């Protein structure tokens, strides 16, 4: 009987310690904002421009230019591969793709699913939990764990048709890994080389992405500019 009581006491202690370590989700997000420049800067983000280079083993490298206006719910993405540029754009409730054919650009509507994906990217290009409550997401702290020798706080962010598992360095507060599950495909992104933008926000300038379909690491190098001029002509059909 005494042995059983000792076991129950030990289990209760482990449970209590685990609960004590589980930070409120908004505290984890607040720590990230603080570590990357401060909430005041993040609250004032209205637009951004991102330049990315993509490379993978035994694959043709390509570049992507991204411009976004958050208040207008507009996102422009130009993917250039072997000197051909494919342009994806959403503006409010509209979305289209421009495909180079000979000397012309063929314009077609994006499907509703494609538009929804780009609306997610509008925030995900920065961090997926921006204004998450008003965007219909539910965030829950999963708990603490060790990831590559580092203690992290894991958060689950659930939205319509998508789920993110986010891993924050418990010491620095930085987001170091993201696992996205959407339409049966799991995409894992490791984030590193945090760099301070001219605006003052820090961002991971190196991403290594692997999805459950292709299973090949894709390395992305990025530069970010915040609240600099975004050419309105980019959002014209």
Secondary structure, 3 states (H helix, E strand, C coil): CHHHHHHHHHHHHHHHHHHHHCCCHHHHHHHHHHHCCCHHHHHCCCEEEEEEEEECCCCCCEEEEEEEECCCCEEEEEEEECCEEEEEEEECCEEEEEEEECCEEEEEECCHHHHHHHHHHHHHCCCCCCCCCCCCCEEEEEEEEEECCEEEEEEEEEECCEEEEEEEECCCCCEEEEEEEECCEEEEEEEEEEEECCCCCEEEEEEEEEECCCCCCEEEEEEEEECCCCCHHHHCC
